[in-house]
Amino acid sequence: MADDKKLPADHDHWLVRESTIRNLWILLIAVFVLSIAAETVWHPHPHFSLDAIFGFGAWFGLLSGFALVVVTKSWAIFVKRKDTYYD
């Protein structure tokens, strides 16, 4: 690429900085707590008995995200190529 910028050797991407990771964890926990706290004020109208559990949306979203990461990581074991694939 003709437009490559030369970055200093100590330059890290903003997503791998410890301060950013800490802030993202704080944001994730805050959204989780706010979504559970919102259910004390606003009552959803469940369609199934499982939906009636307090905080179901927050717990379901959290567990679905973890399951997605686990499935993706385990699938990567089967579809990855050797490091010398292009050599």
N, C-alpha and C positions, 0 to 999 in steps of 0.2 A: 504494500500500500504506500502510495506516495505521500500521504498525509500523516504518517506515523509521528507522534510526538515523543520525544525522549523524556521519560520521567525519571526522577532521581531513584536510586536504588532503594532508599528507605520509604518510598511512596507505596502505601497500601490502598487497595480498593476500599471504598467507604463501607462496604458490607462486611469486611473482615476485621475492621477495627473493634477493639474490645468495648469502647464506649458506645459504638453503634449497636453492637449485639446486646449490651445491657439495656439500652434505650428501647430496642425492639421487644425484649422480654417484658419490660415494664409496660409498654404499650399493649402487648398481648394480654397480660394479666389484667390490666385496667379495663380493656374491652370485655374480657370474660366476666369480671366482677360487675361491670355496669349492665351487661346483658342479663345477669341473674338479678341484680337489684331492680331493674326495670320491670321485672315480672311481679314485684310486690305492688307496683302501682297499676300496671296494665295487665289484665288477665286475658291470655289468649283463649280462643274457643277451640278446644281440641276436637279432632275428628275420630281419634282412636283413644283407647284407654291409656296407652303408653304416652301419648302426647300430654296427658293431664299431670304427669310428674313435674314437680316444681323444678324449673331450670332445665327442662328437657332440651330446648333448642341450643343452649350453651353447651351442655354436656355432649349432646349428639354431634355438634360441630367440632368440639375438641377431640372427641374420640374418632371421628371420621378423618380428621386431619392426621392424627397419629397413625391410623390404619393405612391411610394413603402413603405415608412415608415408609412404613414397614413393607407394604406390598411393592412399592417402587424399588426400594433397596434390594429386596429379595429377588425381584425380577431382573435387576441389573446383573446379578450373579450369573444368570443363564445366557444373557444376550451380549455380554461384553466381549471385546476382542482382545487379543494379546497385544502387549505393548509394541511388539515388532511387526504389527500388521502392515504398515506402509513401508517397511524397509526392504 
